Amino acid sequence: MNNINLTPVATVFAIVCILMLPFSASADDTAARINLQVTEAIKQHLLSKVPDSRVEVSLNPVNQHLQLAPCEAPVHVTLPFHSGERITAKASCSTPRWSLFVTGRVKQYKAIVVAATPIVKGSRISAGKLQLRERDIASLSGDYFYRQQDVVGSQARISISADTPITPRMLTQANAVSRGDPVIIEASRGGAVIRTEGTAREDGRIGDIIDVINNRSERQIRARVEGGGLVRVP
């Protein structure tokens, strides 16, 4: 067997490397635990806001040169910064006491309402023009809809391309009554409700007060739009 003679400098270096091995393994384990607990905290936070969604978290590596000692209790995680896909979490340990910030990116997938076909500006939106498609909502700006019934009956404020997520800013309330439409006029007299036929003289959304003609008396009156084809005299 060949004998290997080390210089004093090489001997010291070898000893330092051997002594550092347990620390390196401990640092790797601490970093892995921090990563795991921060990831789980972020997922639970996002799922509490949007249940039944699918969350993916990608964290930047913890700096192992920080020489963090293993935490004797579960790491406490707070989320001070969250903007779209970017997220920053603060991981803190009480025993021994240390804290650090961990950054990363998140994706949160959920089925939302999108345009099934191109929707023309000013058109009334029907169920056939909509569909549910899974999207990364963390990358979307503004609000969106989870249910088609929340969009059906609205009017498109702008032209909407197919497969585009529908947002409230794209919509306006459609007219429930248009000028010339036949309407039922309701009026309360005591405990009785009187109904008669009429004709709208103006366009109106639900809640609007419009002019209508009482077809029987041919008098013009003001009435509140209650729904499609229905108005009520205040």
Disulfide bonds with the S-S distance in Angstrom:
Cys71-Cys93 2.11
